[in-house]
Amino acid sequence: MQDKENIYDDVLNPLMAQVIAVCKEHGIPMFATFQYSDDGFCTSIDARDEAHHIFQHYSVLRQCIEGNGVNVDKYMNWNATGARKTGHSSTWLALAGIPVEPPNTQS
């Protein structure tokens, strides 16, 4: 991919500033990620509740980027760790032996 960081900086960034301002004014959570080169990304997040699970997933995915993709082992470990603490409804996590309910709620 040809590096397009200058297009992001000159054209998209000012537009994103406007979008973020409108979202803040009206209390609308938002996130956007732009890829401007093979390994260059820019992410904007404006969330009243950054603890919301979708924002956590995007944050973790960004941390798991390695080489040409996401390190699935890191991502699945993050999911398993969270599921052990809060519970889950995943067939895959259950098959991996992770309890559906966290230990403190099991009878």
C-alpha positions, -999 to 999 in steps of 0.1 A, spaced: 0 0 0 13 34 -9 18 56 22 -11 80 24 -4 96 58 -3 131 42 -38 126 29 -50 116 63 -32 146 79 -43 171 54 -78 160 46 -93 134 70 -79 147 103 -97 181 100 -129 163 92 -125 139 121 -120 169 144 -155 181 133 -171 147 137 -156 143 172 -168 178 182 -204 170 171 -203 136 189 -191 153 221 -217 180 218 -245 154 215 -231 127 237 -226 102 209 -198 76 215 -177 70 184 -146 52 172 -128 52 138 -97 36 126 -79 46 94 -50 27 78 -28 51 59 1 28 51 10 -9 55 18 -5 92 4 29 99 -30 34 116 -47 62 133 -76 55 157 -99 81 173 -121 71 202 -145 93 221 -166 74 245 -185 85 275 -182 49 288 -148 36 276 -154 5 298 -180 -6 272 -169 -40 259 -166 -30 222 -141 -3 231 -121 -28 252 -120 -52 223 -107 -26 199 -81 -16 224 -69 -51 228 -69 -58 191 -46 -28 186 -23 -42 212 -22 -76 196 -11 -64 161 20 -82 151 35 -84 116 7 -87 91 -21 -93 114 -35 -99 149 -18 -124 172 -48 -146 179 -32 -162 209 -28 -128 227 -64 -119 218 -79 -153 229 -59 -151 262 -74 -117 268 -109 -131 262 -102 -161 284 -89 -140 313 -120 -117 311 -143 -147 309 -128 -162 340 -135 -130 359 -170 -122 346 -184 -153 331 -193 -160 294 -218 -177 271 -192 -190 246 -192 -226 234 -155 -222 225 -144 -210 259 -165 -237 276 -147 -263 254 -114 -248 266 -125 -255 302 -133 -220 312 -163 -220 336 -194 -202 322 -199 -185 356 -171 -169 375 -160 -188 406 -176 -164 431 -211 -170 417 -210 -208 413 -230 -229 438 
